[in-house]
């Protein structure tokens, strides 16, 4: 029975690889992005992703004066099972971990690969937001290196903030719209909101996702970042990640930013 199950998983992974189409996005700056899709993903979604990549790169080049130089691969899958299979195949995680990701996320970034489940994102606004959010993580890594994820609420909240800015620029929704909806959504859970101190480490972040749910956890981080922008301006976010790459701890990066 176990052997048959494992053979089935190996076959699913092989079929996934065989079903992938590859398309190269012309280099933006010094970077090159490859966009892959399975046969269950229509070509229009590849074109959408390509547009989001260009808009995201343009935003970071103009606002942060950063030019992403590492190659990136974006894999578009359709549906939870393809998303689970892709995480297992390309990120080499267990089925348990892949299923956990499928329950709380629609995209995942690992190394230079971004896996995005378009089946969990019915609108172009949502799909653009997700790609922009995951690309923002790549920029965070370029600015701060291994320290980019030292404070998870700052990492995830700023990625959402930047994604909202990019979606605003693309004309799908305004930054003010996002803030209003995030505030309204979090307001319904005013007596069940995590403390920011409990959202710093990766292990605590994942515990919060299980305890409070993904929307509440992310909205808490998002509105905390909005508050920082209100106080210190948007450039503070870029300064934080830049400083975080050159100091010993995140607290010093906050002070320097």
C-alpha positions in Angstrom: 0.0 0.0 0.0 2.8 2.4 1.0 4.8 1.6 -2.1 1.7 2.2 -4.3 1.1 5.6 -2.6 4.7 6.7 -3.1 4.6 5.6 -6.8 1.5 7.6 -7.2 3.2 10.7 -5.8 6.2 10.2 -8.0 3.9 9.8 -11.0 2.0 13.0 -10.1 5.3 14.9 -9.9 6.5 13.5 -13.2 3.2 14.5 -14.9 3.5 18.0 -13.4 6.9 18.4 -14.9 5.7 17.1 -18.3 2.8 19.4 -18.3 4.8 22.6 -17.8 5.1 25.2 -20.5 8.1 27.7 -20.3 8.1 31.3 -21.4 10.9 33.8 -20.9 10.1 37.4 -19.9 12.6 39.8 -21.5 15.2 41.0 -19.0 14.3 44.0 -16.9 17.5 45.7 -15.8 19.9 42.9 -15.3 17.3 40.3 -14.3 15.6 37.6 -16.3 12.3 36.0 -15.2 11.0 32.7 -16.5 7.3 32.1 -16.3 6.1 28.5 -16.3 2.6 27.2 -16.5 0.9 23.8 -16.4 -1.5 22.7 -19.1 -4.4 23.6 -16.8 -3.3 27.3 -16.8 -4.5 29.3 -19.8 -2.0 31.6 -21.5 -3.8 34.7 -20.5 -2.6 34.1 -16.9 1.0 34.0 -18.1 0.5 37.4 -19.8 -1.0 38.8 -16.6 2.0 37.6 -14.6 4.4 39.1 -17.1 2.7 42.5 -16.8 2.9 42.3 -13.0 6.6 41.4 -13.1 7.3 44.5 -15.2 5.2 46.8 -13.0 6.8 45.4 -9.8 10.4 45.8 -11.2 9.6 49.3 -12.3 8.2 50.3 -8.9 11.3 49.1 -7.0 13.6 50.7 -9.5 11.8 54.1 -9.3 10.9 54.1 -5.6 13.8 52.2 -4.0 16.4 52.4 -6.7 16.9 48.7 -6.6 17.4 46.5 -9.7 16.8 42.8 -9.1 19.7 40.9 -10.7 19.1 37.3 -9.8 17.0 35.1 -12.2 13.5 34.2 -11.0 11.2 31.4 -12.0 7.5 31.8 -11.5 5.4 28.6 -11.7 1.7 29.0 -12.3 -0.5 26.1 -11.2 -4.3 25.7 -11.2 -5.9 24.1 -8.1 -4.9 22.9 -4.7 -3.6 19.5 -5.8 -1.3 21.0 -8.4 -0.1 23.5 -5.7 0.6 20.7 -3.3 2.4 18.6 -5.9 4.5 21.6 -7.0 5.6 22.4 -3.4 6.5 18.8 -2.9 8.4 18.5 -6.2 10.2 21.8 -6.3 10.7 22.7 -2.7 11.2 19.1 -1.6 8.8 19.3 1.4 6.7 16.6 2.9 3.1 16.1 1.9 2.0 17.3 5.4 3.9 20.6 4.9 2.6 21.0 1.3 -1.0 20.5 2.5 -0.4 23.0 5.3 0.8 25.6 2.8 -2.3 24.9 0.6 -4.6 25.6 3.5 -3.1 29.0 4.4 -1.5 30.3 1.2 -2.0 30.6 -2.5 1.7 31.3 -3.3 5.1 30.3 -2.0 8.6 31.6 -2.6 11.6 29.4 -2.0 15.0 30.3 -3.3 14.5 31.7 -6.8 11.2 30.0 -7.5 7.7 31.4 -6.9 4.8 29.0 -7.0 1.4 30.6 -7.5 -2.0 28.8 -7.4 -4.2 30.9 -9.7 -7.1 28.5 -8.9 -7.3 30.2 -5.5 -7.3 33.7 -6.9 -10.5 34.4 -9.0 -9.7 38.0 -10.0 -6.9 39.7 -11.8 -6.4 42.1 -8.9 -5.8 39.1 -6.5 -3.4 37.4 -8.9 -1.4 40.6 -9.5 -1.3 41.3 -5.7 0.1 37.8 -5.1 2.8 38.0 -7.7 3.8 41.5 -6.6 3.9 40.3 -2.9 6.1 37.3 -3.7 8.5 39.4 -5.8 8.7 41.9 -3.0 10.1 39.1 -0.8 12.8 38.7 -3.4 13.7 42.4 -3.2 13.7 42.2 0.6 16.2 39.4 0.3 18.4 41.4 -2.0 18.3 44.3 0.3 18.8 42.5 3.7 20.1 39.1 2.8 19.5 36.4 5.4 18.1 39.1 7.8 15.1 39.9 5.5 12.9 37.5 7.5 14.2 38.4 11.0 10.9 40.1 11.9 8.1 38.3 10.1 5.3 40.9 10.7 7.6 43.5 9.1 8.5 41.3 6.2 5.0 40.2 5.4 3.4 43.5 6.2 5.7 45.5 3.9 5.4 43.0 1.1 1.6 43.5 1.3 2.0 47.2 1.4 4.2 47.2 -1.7 1.9 44.8 -3.5 -1.0 47.1 -2.8 1.0 50.1 -4.1 1.7 48.2 -7.3 -1.9 47.0 -7.8 -2.9 50.7 -7.3 -0.5 51.7 -10.0 -1.9 49.0 -12.3 -5.4 50.4 -11.7 -7.1 47.4 -10.1 -7.6 48.9 -6.6 -6.3 51.9 -4.7 -4.0 51.8 -1.7 -6.7 53.5 0.3 -9.2 50.8 -0.7 -6.8 48.1 0.7 -6.3 50.0 3.9 -10.1 50.5 4.4 -10.8 46.8 3.8 -8.0 45.6 6.0 -9.1 47.9 8.8 -12.7 46.8 8.4 -11.8 43.1 8.3 -9.6 43.3 11.3 -12.1 45.3 13.2 -14.5 42.4 13.3 -11.9 40.5 15.3 -10.9 43.2 17.8 -11.0 40.8 20.7 -9.0 38.1 18.9 -5.9 39.8 17.4 -2.3 38.6 17.9 0.3 40.8 19.5 3.1 42.0 17.2 5.7 40.6 19.6 4.2 37.2 18.8 4.6 37.6 15.1 8.4 38.1 14.9 9.8 34.6 14.5 8.8 32.2 11.8 7.7 29.5 14.2 5.5 32.1 16.0 4.1 33.4 12.7 3.0 29.9 11.7 1.4 29.3 15.1 -0.5 32.5 14.7 -1.8 31.4 11.3 -3.2 28.3 12.9 -4.6 30.1 16.0 -6.0 33.3 14.4 -6.2 32.4 10.7 -4.4 33.8 7.8 -6.5 37.0 7.2 -6.2 38.2 10.8 -2.5 37.5 11.1 -1.7 39.2 7.8 -4.0 42.2 8.4 -2.3 42.7 11.8 1.0 43.0 10.1 -0.3 45.1 7.3 -1.8 47.7 9.5 1.3 47.9 11.7 3.3 48.7 8.5 0.7 51.3 7.5 1.2 52.9 10.9 4.9 53.0 10.4 4.5 54.7 7.0 2.1 57.2 8.6 4.8 58.1 11.1 8.0 57.9 9.1 7.1 57.8 5.4 7.3 55.0 2.8 11.1 55.4 2.4 11.5 54.0 6.0 10.5 50.6 4.7 13.4 50.5 2.2 15.7 51.9 4.8 14.8 49.2 7.3 15.6 46.4 4.9 18.8 48.1 3.7 20.0 48.7 7.3 18.9 45.2 8.3 21.4 43.8 5.8 24.3 45.6 7.5 23.5 45.5 11.3 23.5 42.7 13.8 19.8 42.8 14.7 16.5 44.1 13.6 16.1 46.5 16.5 19.2 48.4 15.3 17.8 48.4 11.8 14.6 50.0 13.1 16.5 52.7 14.8 18.7 53.4 11.8 15.7 53.5 9.5 
